Amino acid sequence: MPIGRVTEITATSPRGIEAALREGLRRASRTLRGITAAEVTGIRVAVEQGRIREYRVTLKITFIP
């Protein structure tokens, strides 16, 4: 029975939440093999002069090394 590991990452995008999610998974898959799941644990935005400048998502990535 394989043992899964979990790592937490934060990803950003100026285009939206979904774009930040995709960027986070794309980046994680460059160094982590066997990704099986991702859980969104937080969503934030960076605001500048009353406008959203950047979307940020925090993910817990489950993978089997």
PLY file of the C-alpha trace (Angstrom):
ply
format ascii 1.0
element vertex 65
property float x
property float y
property float z
element edge 64
property int vertex1
property int vertex2
end_header
0.00 0.00 0.00
1.60 3.31 -1.05
2.09 6.11 1.43
1.02 9.57 0.26
2.79 12.77 1.18
1.33 16.28 1.37
3.03 19.57 0.64
1.55 23.06 0.82
2.15 25.70 -1.83
0.89 29.17 -2.67
0.39 30.16 -6.30
-0.47 33.53 -7.83
-1.90 34.95 -11.03
-3.10 38.37 -12.13
-5.79 36.71 -14.31
-7.98 34.99 -11.71
-8.40 32.19 -9.21
-8.61 29.41 -11.77
-5.44 30.66 -13.47
-3.65 30.66 -10.10
-4.82 27.07 -9.48
-3.57 25.94 -12.87
-0.23 27.69 -12.36
0.21 26.08 -8.94
-0.47 22.59 -10.28
1.73 23.18 -13.33
4.63 24.32 -11.15
4.17 21.53 -8.59
4.14 18.88 -11.32
7.62 20.01 -12.45
9.17 18.70 -9.21
6.59 16.36 -7.66
5.79 13.02 -9.27
2.59 11.09 -8.68
0.25 13.99 -7.81
-3.12 12.49 -6.93
-5.08 15.39 -5.41
-5.09 19.08 -4.56
-7.11 20.80 -1.83
-7.68 24.55 -1.85
-7.10 25.72 1.72
-7.18 29.44 1.11
-8.00 32.16 -1.41
-6.73 35.73 -1.09
-6.26 38.75 -3.29
-3.62 41.47 -3.30
-5.24 44.89 -3.61
-3.60 48.03 -4.89
-5.42 51.37 -5.11
-8.76 49.66 -4.57
-8.30 47.15 -7.39
-7.39 43.49 -7.35
-3.77 43.23 -8.47
-3.19 39.50 -7.93
-5.13 36.37 -6.98
-3.48 33.96 -4.53
-4.45 30.40 -3.72
-2.98 28.10 -1.11
-3.05 24.41 -2.02
-2.28 21.17 -0.23
-0.89 18.82 -2.87
-1.08 15.07 -2.25
1.43 12.91 -4.09
2.90 9.42 -3.97
6.70 9.60 -4.18
0 1
1 2
2 3
3 4
4 5
5 6
6 7
7 8
8 9
9 10
10 11
11 12
12 13
13 14
14 15
15 16
16 17
17 18
18 19
19 20
20 21
21 22
22 23
23 24
24 25
25 26
26 27
27 28
28 29
29 30
30 31
31 32
32 33
33 34
34 35
35 36
36 37
37 38
38 39
39 40
40 41
41 42
42 43
43 44
44 45
45 46
46 47
47 48
48 49
49 50
50 51
51 52
52 53
53 54
54 55
55 56
56 57
57 58
58 59
59 60
60 61
61 62
62 63
63 64
